[in-house]
Amino acid sequence: MSSQLAIRRAVVWVASILLGVVATLLIFVIIGTNPAEFGIETILVIIPLSVVAMIWLDYFLGAEILPD
């Protein structure tokens, strides 16, 4: 594995987690709640949104995290 590929993979992981958190917070603003009211289930919203972001970022950045 080349160092450029490792950097792209790290960028995909970090960006997807950040996008999942931002999307979750945006959803909370839209529905008028906050993470404290939603509780631990907040993680159950962040994880799938992060996975969806990771799939698209992996595709567009060519990080090859998922097999073709």
C-alpha atoms as a printed R data frame, in Angstrom:
   type eleno elety resid chain resno       x      y      z
1  ATOM     1    CA   MET     A     1   0.000  0.000  0.000
2  ATOM     2    CA   SER     A     2   1.448  3.334 -1.015
3  ATOM     3    CA   SER     A     3   1.615  6.265  1.353
4  ATOM     4    CA   GLN     A     4  -0.648  8.286 -0.953
5  ATOM     5    CA   LEU     A     5  -3.325  5.594 -0.702
6  ATOM     6    CA   ALA     A     6  -2.964  5.513  3.092
7  ATOM     7    CA   ILE     A     7  -3.424  9.283  3.223
8  ATOM     8    CA   ARG     A     8  -6.530  9.082  1.030
9  ATOM     9    CA   ARG     A     9  -7.969  6.363  3.270
10 ATOM    10    CA   ALA     A    10  -7.329  8.439  6.393
11 ATOM    11    CA   VAL     A    11  -8.963 11.462  4.754
12 ATOM    12    CA   VAL     A    12 -12.004  9.366  3.824
13 ATOM    13    CA   TRP     A    13 -12.397  8.026  7.378
14 ATOM    14    CA   VAL     A    14 -12.021 11.416  9.061
15 ATOM    15    CA   ALA     A    15 -14.200 13.259  6.546
16 ATOM    16    CA   SER     A    16 -16.949 10.641  6.695
17 ATOM    17    CA   ILE     A    17 -17.121 10.790 10.486
18 ATOM    18    CA   LEU     A    18 -17.225 14.585 10.401
19 ATOM    19    CA   LEU     A    19 -19.935 14.545  7.734
20 ATOM    20    CA   GLY     A    20 -21.956 12.061  9.800
21 ATOM    21    CA   VAL     A    21 -21.746 14.292 12.869
22 ATOM    22    CA   VAL     A    22 -22.616 17.447 10.901
23 ATOM    23    CA   ALA     A    23 -25.537 15.737  9.151
24 ATOM    24    CA   THR     A    24 -26.835 14.462 12.506
25 ATOM    25    CA   LEU     A    25 -26.646 17.917 14.060
26 ATOM    26    CA   LEU     A    26 -28.423 19.362 11.030
27 ATOM    27    CA   ILE     A    27 -31.186 16.776 11.416
28 ATOM    28    CA   PHE     A    28 -31.503 17.678 15.096
29 ATOM    29    CA   VAL     A    29 -31.876 21.365 14.206
30 ATOM    30    CA   ILE     A    30 -34.506 20.570 11.579
31 ATOM    31    CA   ILE     A    31 -36.612 18.406 13.910
32 ATOM    32    CA   GLY     A    32 -36.108 20.752 16.854
33 ATOM    33    CA   THR     A    33 -34.263 18.541 19.322
34 ATOM    34    CA   ASN     A    34 -30.723 18.229 20.630
35 ATOM    35    CA   PRO     A    35 -28.321 15.369 21.343
36 ATOM    36    CA   ALA     A    36 -28.997 15.568 25.087
37 ATOM    37    CA   GLU     A    37 -32.701 14.882 24.555
38 ATOM    38    CA   PHE     A    38 -32.003 12.171 21.999
39 ATOM    39    CA   GLY     A    39 -29.518 10.417 24.279
40 ATOM    40    CA   ILE     A    40 -27.229  7.568 23.335
41 ATOM    41    CA   GLU     A    41 -29.294  6.934 20.209
42 ATOM    42    CA   THR     A    42 -27.398  9.851 18.687
43 ATOM    43    CA   ILE     A    43 -24.646  7.339 17.886
44 ATOM    44    CA   LEU     A    44 -27.225  5.208 16.061
45 ATOM    45    CA   VAL     A    45 -27.830  8.166 13.744
46 ATOM    46    CA   ILE     A    46 -24.183  9.194 13.290
47 ATOM    47    CA   ILE     A    47 -22.897  5.734 12.318
48 ATOM    48    CA   PRO     A    48 -25.160  5.059  9.300
49 ATOM    49    CA   LEU     A    49 -24.761  8.607  8.007
50 ATOM    50    CA   SER     A    50 -20.996  8.260  8.306
51 ATOM    51    CA   VAL     A    51 -21.051  4.946  6.440
52 ATOM    52    CA   VAL     A    52 -23.055  6.476  3.596
53 ATOM    53    CA   ALA     A    53 -20.581  9.376  3.424
54 ATOM    54    CA   MET     A    54 -17.670  6.909  3.483
55 ATOM    55    CA   ILE     A    55 -19.065  4.947  0.535
56 ATOM    56    CA   TRP     A    56 -19.344  8.051 -1.635
57 ATOM    57    CA   LEU     A    57 -16.015  9.530 -0.531
58 ATOM    58    CA   ASP     A    58 -14.316  6.183 -1.130
59 ATOM    59    CA   TYR     A    59 -15.739  6.096 -4.640
60 ATOM    60    CA   PHE     A    60 -14.826  9.670 -5.575
61 ATOM    61    CA   LEU     A    61 -11.396  9.759 -3.906
62 ATOM    62    CA   GLY     A    62 -10.419  6.258 -5.015
63 ATOM    63    CA   ALA     A    63  -9.331  5.184 -1.528
64 ATOM    64    CA   GLU     A    64 -10.163  1.522 -2.264
65 ATOM    65    CA   ILE     A    65 -11.562  0.874  1.217
66 ATOM    66    CA   LEU     A    66 -14.469 -1.071 -0.260
67 ATOM    67    CA   PRO     A    67 -13.864 -3.661 -2.977
68 ATOM    68    CA   ASP     A    68 -14.960 -2.777 -6.492
